[in-house]
């Protein structure tokens, strides 16, 4: 088993256990309120409300990170294309310099 997978289990299982214990300990229904609307027409267990808010925050944070990384990925693709172009040009120039030099026309007429 890889270390990364093992660390996921070491962190994930206790975190999951804590979330289950939290949900079992806070099962009382609570009314949800949204500022301009007031109380919503349904009640949910407190644990569902808190875990749902945490999940929504996690999703929005991941979405923000993904959008931020878009620019970095685009710049990396441009840099990779530039490197490929420069490597091709380098290959071409080294092939030209390695080719045998042709004698100049002026050198042949002097002999």
VENBEL-V51664 format. One record per run of one state. SS is the DSSP state (hx for helix, st for strand, lp for the rest). FROM is the first residue (numbers start at 1). TO is the last residue. Records with the same first field share a line. If there is no record, write none. Layout:
BEGIN
SS: FROM-TO ; FROM-TO
END
This chain:
BEGIN
lp: 1-2 ; 26-28 ; 35-37 ; 99-104 ; 111-111
hx: 3-25 ; 46-98 ; 105-110
st: 29-34 ; 38-45
END
